[in-house]
Amino acid sequence: MKNNKLSTQLGTAVVTYALALTVCQTNAQAPDFQKMTPEERTAYMNKMREASQADWQKMMDKLSLKLPALPAPTDDPKRPQHLKQKEGSTNWFDEAGNTHVRSGWGNWTNYEDATANNYTLADPLKLKNGKPVTNATTWWKQRRPEILNDYLTQIYGKTPANTPTVTFAPTGTDSTVLDGKASRKSIIGTIDNSRYPAAKPSVPVTYYRPVSATGPVPLMVIVWGSFPQPMASIEKLIDAGWAVATVNTGAIQLDSGAGLHEGIIGLMNGGKDRQPDEWGVLSAWSWGLSRVLDYFEKDKGINSKQIGIQGHSRWGKTALWAGAQDPRWAIVFASCSGSLGASLEKRNCGETIDNVAGPGEYHWMAGNFLKYGGNWVAMPVDAHELMALIAPRPLFITGGTKDLWADPKGEFLACVGASPVYELLGKKGVGTTEMPAPDVSLINGELAFRDHEGGHVDSLDWPIFLEFAKKQLK
């Protein structure tokens, strides 16, 4: 149906961004985007888009899900009348320049706080049978497993029990990084693919260590891609006495629905289609990140009790889910992570469940997640419960005043919703129910929040994270 193409699911701008990230994360199963001609890049992106759309449709059919018939956006009575379309774009824009898209389920992007809050926030301290959770034992033995199971089966997907071994080995060193302040080591994690040799995933790691370090130091693992290394942020960490490891997630699993028959997901499925409850890309990345944690826990130059994980945007979503699944992550920092990250899913502001369930992003999730496109109220969990799975460990959530797509207020409200769990476990929550002013840092408890003045970046928050971590990790 013409009006339900990918462009009406997410909008051309959002789709182009997603595909650009996909092709930049080059691995053994993706061509080198930089060496392509413009015509080859266009053809490749179109091929990826078509393959992702086809896989999305197969999962929709498997779940017997159908999109509603929609009028053309120009004729849609639900379209906010103040929106204008720019020439050459299928997106719509408001007076402030914010992008608005219509999802395949007919919902338009909203940024108005007054109309965003038509939801009921579930109580994280109430069992599914309705009984209250009044002590830590009930939380650990009953309520937390309930929440975790919902995320595993309905949202991000279950990680297979028989994943292959990963063997890490250095591939090169450089002792002159950051004007001699750091050494850099390239490490490759080789994944045993003997069960399905056509899939060739790996876990590439770039490891930085202060040359002045004389003993074990804390380590921050940054969820990354194959982009240029974030050297300014790495330098801040090095100057504070931390080691840093960046992980190229695209080599573990391609960031596209077109890659689900390859990578670690394809390896485990023998190149076949996923079942609805099986892992999506964020779970695959989280699995690879835990293998990196395995490796550095054995490094005598690292304090194994002070290994943290950080991610920005989709990698912020990944950092939260990785931290929720693996309690060995000592501290978690999620930047501008938006829907299916830190912002409340059922709050209608910026990125929503519908956007993530569309053909451009669905691959991050389990197939079952598609059931909640256009049916938000049925989704059994929300972002405050994802945060609660990390409790009582330190968690730093950040947004940006100009990054409304990620809904920083929704991220703050999720912190408020998760705070009772931190408090039940003897820690401090975010400390207020009032949204703080820009650049005011709420870092006095184990659950911290900051809304920086600016856009979709994490660079502005690293100094505050280091202050927060110093308090928490001592």
Secondary structure, DSSP 8 states (H G I E B T S, - for coil): -GGGSHHHHH-HHHHHHHHHHHHHS--TTS--GGGS-HHHHHHHHHHHHHHHHHHHHHHHHHTT--------GGG-TTS-TT-EE-TT-S-EE-TT--EE-B-TTS-B----GGGT-------TTB-TTS-B--SHHHIIIIIHHHHHHHIIIIIS-B--TT---EEEEEEEEEEEETTTTEEEEEEEEEE--TT-TT---EEEEEEEEETT--S-EEEEEEEE-SS---HHHHHHHHHTT-EEEEEEHHHHS-SSGGGTTSHHHHHHHTT----TTB--HHHHHHHHHHHHHHHHHT-TTEEEEEEEEEEETHHHHHHHHHHHH-TT--EEEEES--BTTTB-TTS-SSS-HHHHHSTTTGGGS-GGGGGGTT-GGG-S--HHHHHHHHTTS-EEEEEETT-GGG-HHHHHHHHHHHHHHHHHTT------SS---TT--B-SSSEEEEEESSSS-SGGGHHHHHHHHHHHH-
